[in-house]
Amino acid sequence: MSNEAIIFTDGACLGNPGPGGYAAVITIAGEEQVIVGRDRSTTNNKMEMTAAIKAIEAVPQGLPIVIHSDSQYVIKGATEWLRGWKAKGWRKADGKPVLNQDLWMQMDVLMVGRKITWKWVKGHAGHPENERADRLANWEAVRAAAGAGTDSTAVEAATA
């Protein structure tokens, strides 16, 4: 049994912008939780970030987290860029406003006091958990395109 949350996240978008979906597969002590959601009009980066945010929100405070993502935007944003953006008043190095600032601010608050390890995993490279998160996120994007609702989050519990 692990004393940490192991998470695989992914986001998908049919067009960019377009209908999108996100997924997070969370395993804690052998128990699995799957979180999915969708938005009728969004971007891929927003869905990637939303997957990570929803996953962090689902983990009890104090439990270490390992997040696997195929999004360099999310990984580098959380580990390298965030501190600088805040110091510059949410501006990038070129002086332009940070995109998705609302989501970055939300993630920043969620990360306070948590031990989070961010790990990049190559997308579409046959990694089973990443492929599963990808399938789920894409399915949610298809559901969003079919009019299944905006930003509805469904949570499914399953055994590992």
Secondary structure, 3 states (H helix, E strand, C coil): CCCCEEEEEEEEECCCCEEEEEEEEEEECCEEEEEEEEEEEECHHHHHHHHHHHHHHHCCCCCCEEEEECCHHHHHHHHHHHHHHHHCCCECCCCCECCCHHHHHHHHHHHCCCCEEEEECCCCCCCHHHHHHHHHHHHHHHHHHCCCCCCCEEEEEEEC
